[in-house]
């Protein structure tokens, strides 16, 4: 067994991590000056721009400081969601993914509005060890929501119908548990998307199936919280409780999500567009003209736009939130309930917009659980300019095999 290695934890104390491999950076504690916001790791200088009063706050601490007005019930719910996200992050980073990605998916039929399960989505079926491991993916989120005692119903992209959990739970949770899972074996960023509603108590007298469905089909304008988790070089939980958008990064030394991006504001205009250019000839005339115009720097913003496309919705949206511009899928592909509504809620809380090319996403009333639509997310000026071209929704949908 290798001897434990001392590594910095939260830049305030030192912690022993059992069985941790020898640190290749050979960190020397004496090189760290705790009185300064600058630390030195050999020749690498790190300058912190975070106000010390807000540095390293957890979500619960952030709420306690008055950053947001979280009820005790919502704090409990988020505590359980955070645990689920950390377990999924561990799975995504596991070496087992190299073999999972090459496995064929279960060959059973799925609902017409749902994607065929990908290997990581169904990993709980293949690898479940009830006495040792938690249930990953869709099942771990459901398990954590059950344990929270705060959720009446969960609706997931992976399930044909909503799951009724408890009669007195105050919340409804909708989720895409692992967006972009088809890319997991290539180590491309993936994510989890979620939204939280209040339970509609006026539906309590209905049958379970009916009230579960109607609670899940609430308009996005009724969201009380939403967020996404980006599983990449860092695990980032970006969320909003209706008072701005804030991002928390997972500190692996403590296991906490700590505040790193308070009060995110998307630029009013960016210089990046994110879309699959290979489908250019399937696009409607308006969308082709818009893309041609901004690429040449002939739009309302007199600079040439660059294309950046990961083909992972959470990753493309996260970059757009940070740098501005527009991320889009012009065909009827993305789910209104699980993807478009939560991400549009976040976009608006950061000062951006979410549109289907014609209408504000949060104003659309869902009529089906797995309802699909085009989605355009990003900077307000970019979304307005795109919509001004009119015909931007792709109606030709030949189907694409990847």
Secondary structure, DSSP 8 states (H G I E B T S, - for coil): ----EEEEETTTEEEEETT----TT---GGG--TTSSEEEETTEEEE--S-TTTTT--HHHHHHTTSS---HHHHHHHHHHHHHHHHHHHHHTSTTHHHHTTS--------TTS----TTTTHHHHH--TTT----HHHHHHHHHHHHT-EEEEEETTSSS-EE--TT--EEEEEEEEETGGGGGGT--EEEEEEEEE--GGGTTS-HHHHHHHHHT--GGG-SEEEEEEESSSEEEEEESSS-EEEEEEETTTTEEEEEEEEE---SS-SEEES-GGGGGGS-HHHHHHHHHHHTT-SSS-S--EE---S-HHHHHHHHHHH-SEEEEEEEEEEIIIIIHHHHHHHHHTT-EEESSSSBGGG----STT-EEEEEEE-HHHHHHHHTT---SB--------
